Amino acid sequence: MSNVKSRAGFVDTEKGKEVREKLQLMTEDDRYNTASSYSANGALYPDNSMPFIDKHMSYLIVHPQLDPDQYLANVRLITRKR
């Protein structure tokens, strides 16, 4: 549980801002499938649709052991339209 707390401020760090910017660029690029995902959290997402950026930022926050650059590289590979 302490790992989650140590990464809670990730969004406000330089690396967090860089990751968010790169995810934003991916959503603007037609080469990637960046559709929203279903979310059961109706309080946070009233339409039950979690945006692509929120999904991946949340994942990085919950998994602090991940290298953000490697994670982004994998997301690019997985979401690339063929």
N, C-alpha and C positions, 0 to 999 in steps of 0.2 A: 504494500500500500504506500510505503514511503516513496517509491519510484514515481507513482502517479503525482504525488505532491511536488516532487522535484521538477517535473516537467510541466506543471500547471501554468507557469509563466512563459512557456515556450512561444506562445502566440505573440508576445510583446518583445521577444528578443530579435536581434538582427537576423538570425537564421530563420526564425519563425516568419518574419516579414518577407524574407527572400523566398521561402517555400510557398507562402500564400501568393506572392506575385507570380511565381512560375506556374502554380495551379491555375491562376486567373488567365495567364497567357494560353494555357492548354484549352480552357473553355472557349476562348476566342478563336481557336485554330480548328478548322474543319477536318483536320486529319485525325482528330481524337474524338472518341465517343465519351462525352462528359455529361451524359444525361443524369438527372437526379435519381436518387434511390429511395425506396420505400423506408419510412421510419415509423415505428409504432408509437413514438413519443408525440402524441397529439398536442400536448401543452407547448412544446418547443416548436413543432412544425404542424400547424393547424391543418394543412392540406396533406399531411403524412408524406411529404416529399422533401427529402434531405438533399440540399444542394451538393454538388460534386466537391466543392472546396471544403465545406463543413465536414463532409464525410472523411476526407483524407487528413485534414487538420486534427480532427478528433482522434483518428487512429494513431497519429504520431504522438499526441498528448498521452494517450492511454498506454502506448508502447514506447517508453523512453529509451529502451535499449537499441532501438533502430537507428541507423544512420539515415538522416533525412535525404541526403543526396542519393544514396543507393535506393531508398524507398521511391523517390521521384523517378529514378531511372526505370524501376520496375513498373510503376504506374504508367509511364509513357509506353512501355512495351505492351502492356496488357490492354490499354485503351486505344492503341493505334488502329485506325480503320485500315482494312486490307482491301 
